[in-house]
């Protein structure tokens, strides 16, 4: 097999293309709506990476200088130093600013990054476009994991079939490319989260870059006119721009739609020269400069944005967002200059030193992640500093007090009926999970409620309303179908803490005869960092009762607000009554919902569930709601 040339020449336009890739990603994650498809910058990176890495392998194989050790050493020098530095910088901020639960998730992500499985981890945790993703400092490392998984296999593939010739390489790549793309297209409509994160559905993009390398390093390179170069390179950059500015979070991706930015990238790589307009733009000093620091910029942008949102909320103003973007570029330059550059030089960092540092760092991060993962949430809360979120205060004792109240007041047996003495009372069945436990417990603390209402509770897991987790609700469905309670009840309250209600249409269809009885409580959640409001830069010590009493939560969880609006509209169309959970629990929905009473006692221990004192505190509000809603 012969290859044109034995050395890759530097192409400034490739660095400029890196800038075109990274800037939309940063602006998209910053929340600039004009860049609604900015996430395609990652796909541009994949094609560039596939092109460059494959070119290096092919050229070195032809020259007889390729070795797997050298290849993986270069990958380590390129990827690990800046990545580990950013991870190290994240740890103290995660310790100070994340809730115990989120700090535990952060530690798990650290562990997954060290073994380049963060794409699998984040796939198992949640969807990429959930609002919660905005609070995850290491979410963006999924793309690094995809690349490394690809390059764990691809060099071996080249070594195995090298002697068979270019035709075999090309043919097998075509099969691989087609299979991966077909799987991605199917998954785009059937398993969107896996499709976004996992390497089998992304590999075709890297393979597309490999095809480009095969073209450039082949024995033939057709003569193309300058006009053709101008036109095709222009079409390429326009395709990328089209995807950046018109694609949205709802675009099925990365299936066939992903061909738009990736084919555009191929056209730019193939047909851009210094003589073309696109080449002149991409080769400009500013874009080349941004391209050189693009890897570090990519590493820094997500932690900066995520920690800012954890600390200040999602509603960051333009000045803060621009400041974070500028800080990203500043930190990117510093880490490129003082971390990336030294580690890429064998004269400054020898192979043995590199391997020792990489091994020790990997072990250290792995031990950190594993150690935190193995701790209970209560232990993490006890370990963390006093300054921080309200969740960090006396978590263990709060759990015990809450459980001691909820268990006797809320839990009911299966297949019970309403007692005979309830004949003259309004019979209410409350369906729900632990959120309903609180509602039942708070209601039963009111003597006035007990005199007017007969309340029964039937456990109904929130997972029953999530299409991707139906297996978890089988027992709840069985209990519900066996019980006489729904038929005997005057009203049925559905109160669960889920945020999607993806299966409520099926629930209504299967229980159409009960629809007139049904009353849905729209979820009220304050376990999101953006909801918490308190004076000063940090939470005061628990001994400062006056300061603690000023802590409150606001209805600022944007995802939940949107879900509630959509759900309310759906229920109204189907003739189902509903109430806003925020209005039930909060005195003033727009301003405050108490988390701490005037004596400094915490009312909600995780922003979602009530403490023992909290149940008594909210009992009067639940009482008022029951009478105003269900009593004549």
N, C-alpha and C positions, 0 to 999 in steps of 0.2 A: 504494500500500500504506500503510495507516495503522497507527500503533502507539499503544498506550495510554500517554500520558505521554511526556515528553522527558528525564526524568532518573531515574536509578536511586536509590531510597532505600536507606539503609544498613540492613542487617538483622543485628543482633547474633547471631541464631541461626545464621547462615552461618559466622561466625567460630567459634562453639561447635562446629559440625559439623566444621570443620577440625581442632579438637582431638580430636574423636571419631575422625577419620581418622588423625592422626599418632601418637597414643599407642599404638594397637595395633601399628602398624608398628615403632615403636621397641622395644616389649616383645617382639614376635615375633623381631626380629633379635637381641635380647639373649638369646634362648633360653628365655624363660618359656613352658613348655609349655601353660599355661592359655590362652594367646593363640595357639593353633595355626593359626588362620586370620587372624592379624593382618595378613598381607600384603594383605588386601582393602582396607585403608585407602588404598592407592594407587588402587584403583578408585573409591573414594569421592571422592578428590581429582580424578580425571578427570571425574566427573560435575559436581562443583562448578565446575571450571574451564570445562567446556563451557557450563554455564549462565551464568556470569558474563561470559565473553568474548563469547558470542553476544548476550547482553543489551546489552552495551556497543555492539557493532557495530550492532545493530538500532536502538537508541535514537539513536545518532549519525547513522545513515543517514537516519532520519526527520527529524531536525533539520537535516540538510544539513551536518553538521560532520565527517563521517567522512573520514579520509585514511589511506592505507597507511603513510605516513611516521610520522604520530602514533601509529598502532597499534603499529608495530614499535618505536618509541621507548619506548612504555610497557612493552612486553615486555622490552626491554633493561634498563630501570630496575628492573623487577621481578625479573628472573632473574639477570643477569650479575654485579652487584657482590658479592653474598653468595657466589655460586658461585665466582667467581674468588678471593675471599679464602680460602675453605675449601681450594681447590686449592693455593693458595700455602702455606698452613699445613701441608698434607700433605707437601710435597716434602722438607723436612729430616728428617722422621720416616721417610719411605720410604727415604731415603738411608742413614740410620743402622740401620734395623731390618729391611729387606727383603733377601732374598738377591739376588745379581746378576740371576738370571733373573727373579725376581718384581719387582725394581726396573725391569727392562726392560718387563715387562708393565704395570707402573704407568705408565711413561712413555707407552706406547702408549694406555693409557686416557685420559691427560691430552690427548693429541693428538685422540682421538676425541670427547672432551667439547667441545673448542673448536669443533668443526664440527657439534655436536649429532648425532653418529652413534654415541654410546656404546652405544645399544641394539643396533645392528648389530654393533659390536665384541664386546660380551659374549655375544651370540648365537653368534658365530663361535668364541669362546674356550671356552665351557663352558655347562653347565646352571645355572640360577639357584640350584637347591637343592643343588648339590654342596657338600660340606664346604669345598672350596677357596674357594667364594664368600665364606665368612666371613672370609677373609683379604684381600679386595679392597677397598681404601679407597674407591674411586669407583664401585663396582658400582651403587649406588642411582641414579646419574645417568641410567640407562636411561630412567626415567620422564620426566625432563625432555626428553630427546631425542624421545620419542614425542609429547609435547605440542607441541614446537616444530615438528616435522614436520607435525603436523595444522594448526597455525596458519599454516604457510607456504602452505597450500592453501586453507583454509576462507574467509578474507576475500576471496580472489579469486573463490571460488565465489559468495559473496553479491553481490559487485559485478557479476558477469556475469549473474546471473538476477534481480537486484533489480526491474527494471522489469516482469518477467513476473508478479510478485505473490506473495502468501503461498502460494497453492495450489501453485505450482511449487516454491517453496522446500521446502514440507512434503513434497510428493510425491517430489522427488529425494532428500531426506534419508531418507525411508522406504526407498527403494531402496538407498541407500548403507548405512544402518543394517542392513538385512536381509542384504545381501551380506557385510558385515564380520562380523556375528554368525555367519552360516552358515560362513564361512571359519574363524572362531575355534573353533566347535564341531567342525568336521572336524579341525582342527589339534590340538585338545586330545587327540586319540587317535592322531594320525598324525605329528605333528611338534611335540612339546611345548615344546622350547626356543624354536623360532621363534615359536610361539604366544604364549609368555610375553613375549617381547621386542619383536616387530616391530609397527610402527604399523598395518598393515592389519588385524591381528587385535584391536587395541585401539581403533581409531577409533570403533567403534560406541558405546563407553562415553562418549566425548566428545560424540558425536552425540546420545546420550540426554539429556545436559545441554542441548544445543542445542534439542531438542524442548521441554524445560521452559521455556527462555527464550521460545520462540515462543508458548507457552501464556500466559505472564505478560504478554507485550507485545502480545497480540492485542486485537482490537476487542471481544471478548466475554470476560467473566469471570463465570461463573455464581455465583449466590448459594448458599453452602454453610453449613449450620448449624454452630454451635459444636461440637456433639456429633460431627458428621462430621469436623471438623478434629481433634478430640481423638483419635478412633479411628484415622483414617488416618495422622496423624503418629506415633501410638504404634506402629502396625503397621510404619511405616517404620524407626523406630529399633530395633525388635525384629528386623527382618530383618537389619539391619547387625550387631547383637549376635549373632544366630544364626550368621552367617557367621564372625565373629571367633572365636567359641568352639567351633564344631563343624567347620569346614573344616580340612583338614590339607594337608601337602605332597603328598599323594597324590590330592587332589581334582582332577579334570580341570578345568583352568582356563587361560584365562578364557572358556570356552564358555557354555553355558546356565546352569551353576552361578553364573556371575558376575552373572546377573540378580538373584540374591537380594540382595547388597549394593547393587547399582546402582539397582534399582527401589526398594529401601528408601530410598536417598538422594534419589531423585526425590520420593517421598512426603513425606519430611521437608521438602524445599525447597518443595513445593507447598502443604502443609497445616499447616505449623508457623507459629504466630503467637505474639506475646507472651502471649496469653490461654491458650494450651494448656500442659499440663504439660511436654511436650517443649520447647516454646519457653522456658518458665521455666528449665528445666535448662540448655539450650544457651545461653541468654542470661545465665547466671550469670557473675560477674566472673572467676572462676578459669578457666572454659572459654573465655570470650572472650579472656582474656589469653593462654592457651596457643595459641588459634587465631591470634592476631596474630603470634606468633613461630613458627608451625608450619612455615613454609618453611625458616627457618634451623635449626629443630630437625631437620627432615628431612635437611638438608645435613650437619649435624654428627654425627648419631648413627652412621652407618656408618663413617666414618673412626675415630672413637673406639673403637668395638667392634673393628674390624679390626686396628688397630695394637695394641690390648691383647692380642688373640689371637695376633698375630704375635710379641709379646714374651713373653707369659705362658702361652700355650697355650689350648686350647679350654675347659678345665675351670675357668673363672672362677667363683669363689665368689659367693654372694649379695651380700656386702658390696661386692665390686668391681663387680658388675653394677649394683647400685643407685647406686654412686658414679658410674659412667659415665653412667647415665641422668640423674642430677642434673647432672653436668657438661654433658651435652647441653643441658639446659634453660638452664643458666647462660650457656653460650657462645651459645646461640640468642638470649637476651635482649640480650646485648652486641652481637652482629652486627646484630640488628634495630634496636637503638637507635642505633648509631654507624655502620652501613654501609647497611642497607636504607633507613631513614628519610631520611637526607640525600640519597641518590641518587634518591629518588622525587620530590624537590622540585626543580622547574625554577628556583626562585629561588636555590637553593644550588648546583646543578649544571646549567649551561646545556646545551642540546642539543649544541652544538659540542664542549664539554668532554667530554660523555658519549661522543660518537662517537669522539673521539680516544683517550680512555682505553680504550674497548672494543676499538678496532682495535689499539692497541699491546699490550694484554693478550693478545688473541687471537693476535697474531703471536708474542709472547714465549713463551706456553705451547705454541704450535705448534712453534716452533723447539726448545724444550726436549724435547718429545716426540719429534720427528723425530731430533734429535741423538743421544739415547740409543738410540732404536730402531735406528739405523744402526750402532751399535757392537757389537762381538762381546762375548759374555759375559765372556771373559777380560779384555778392556779395561775393561769396567765394574767387574769385580772389582778390577783394579789401581787404578782411579780412586777407589774407595770407601775410607772410613777403615779403619784397622786394627781398630778396635773394631767388633764385629759378629759375623756368623755365621761358622761354621767354613768355609763355602764360599769365603770371601774370601781364603784363604791360598794363595799360590803356585799358583793354578789352572792356569796355562798349562803349567808344568813337570810338574805332576801328570798332566795329560792326555797329554803326550808319553810319560811313563814308563809309563803304563797301556797306551796303545796299543801300545807296543813289546813288551809282554808278551802282551797278548791276541791280537794278530795271528798270531804263530807258534804259539801254544799252543791256540787255540780254533777258528780258522776251518778249516773242512773243505770240500772240493769237493762238487759235486753228483753224485748217482748213484754214490757210492762204495759198496763193500761192506766188510764186516768182513774184515780181513786173514786169510790162511790160518793164521798162527801163533796166532790167537785161538781156535782150536777148543776148547781146554781151558779157556778163560776165560769169565767171565760177560760176555755181550755186552749193552751198554747203549747205546741211542740216546737222545740228549738233544735234544728239540725246543724251540726257544725263540729269543728275541731277544738283545739285548745282555746281559740278565741271565743267560741260559744261557751266553753267552760266558765270563762270570766263573766259573760253576760248572765248565765244562769245563776252563778254564785252571787253576783251583785243584786240580781232581782230578788233572790231568796233572803237577802239581808233586810228587805223592807217588809214590815208587818202589813202595811197598807196593800202591797202587791199580793201578799199571801192571802189576804182577806178577799181580794177581788179576782185573782187569777189562779188557775191550776196549771203549773208549768212542769213539763216533762222534757227530758233531754235525750237525744239519740245521737251517738257519735257518727260523724260523717266526714271522712278524711278529705282534706282539701285536694289531695292528689286525684280524687275522682273527677275533678274538673280540669285536669291537665292531660291533654291527649297523648303526651309522650310518657306518662307514668300510670297507665290504667291498672297495672298489676297491683299497685299498692292499696287499692280501694275495694278489693274483692270482698273482704270481710264486712266492711261497712255497708256495701250494697246488699249483702246477704242479710245482715241485721235489719236493714231498712225494709226489705221485702217481706220479712217474717213478722214484723211488728204490726200491731193493730193501731198504734198511736196515730199515724197519718190520717187514717179514716175517721178516728174519733175526735180529732182536734178541730177547734173552731178556726184556728189560724196556725200556719206553719211558717216559722222564721228560719231562713237560711242564713247562717252567719259563719263564714270561714275566712281564713286569712290569706287566701290565694290572690294572685294579681292578674290572672289571665281569663278565667271563666270560659276557657275554650270549649268546654263540654256542656255548658248550661243549656244550650238549645236542645241537646239530647235529653237532658234532665227534664225539661219542660214537656218535651214530646212524650216521654214515658210516664209522666205524671200529670197529664192534661186535666184529669178530673179534679186534681187538687189545686189547679192554677189559681182559682179564685180565692183560695185560702192563703196562697203563698205570699210572703213578704220578705224581700231580700234586703239585707243590710250591706250597703256598699262598703268595701274594706277601708278601715282607717289604720294606717301604719305610720309609726313615728320612729321606726328603727333605721331610718336612713340618715346619714350625717347631715344632710341639708336641712333636716327638720329641726335640729336642735338649736336653740338660741340661749345664750347666757352671757352675762357681763364679763368684761375683761378678756385677757388673752388665754386664760385657762380656767378650768373648773376649780373653785375654791376648795380647801380641805373640808371634810364632812363635819368638822366641828364648827364651821362658820354657818350657822343655821340661817341667818338673815340673808346671806349671799346665795345659799342653796335655794331658798324660797323664790328667788328671782328667775330660776331656770324654768324654761317652758319649751314647748314644741309648737311649731307652726305647720300648717297645711302647705308645705313647700315641696313635698315629694312629687316631682313633676310627672313621673311615670304613673303613679297611682292616681293622680288627678285626671290624667288622660284616660286611663282605664275606666275610672268611675264614670266619666262623661259618656264614653262609648257604651258602657254597660247600662247606664240609666236610659239611654236612647233605645237600646235593644229591648229592655224590659217594658218600656212604655209602648213600644210597637206591639208587644205580645200581651199587653193588658195585665202586666204583673206589677203589683205595688212594691215600692222600695223606699228606703230611708238612707240618708248619708251618715255613715258611721262617724265621721268627724263631728257632725252636728249633735249626735247622741252624746259623745264623750267630752266635747269641748264647749266652754262657755261662749267663746267667740271664735268661730271657725277661721276667720281671716287674721286673727291676731294671736291667740294663745290657747294652748291646752296644757294644763298643769302636769308637770312631771314630778314636782316636789310640793308638799303642802307648806303652810305657813310655819310649821315647826321644823321644817327641813327633812321631813320623812319622804323617801322616794316612793312615788305612786306607780311607776312603770319600770320594771327592772331591766327590760331590754327594748324599751320603746314600743312594745307591742303587747306584752302581758302585764296584768296588774299585780302589784304586791298585795299582801294582806291588808295593809292600811289603804292601799289604792282601791280595793274592792269596796270598802266602807265609804271612801270619798266619792266614788262614782255611782254608788247605789242610788242616791237621790236623783241623779240625772237619768239613770235607767228607769227608775220609777216614773218620773215625769213623762218620759218617752212612751212607756207602755200605756199609761192612761190616756195620753193625748192621741195615740195611734189606734188603740184597740178597744177602748171603752166608749160606750155611747154617751 
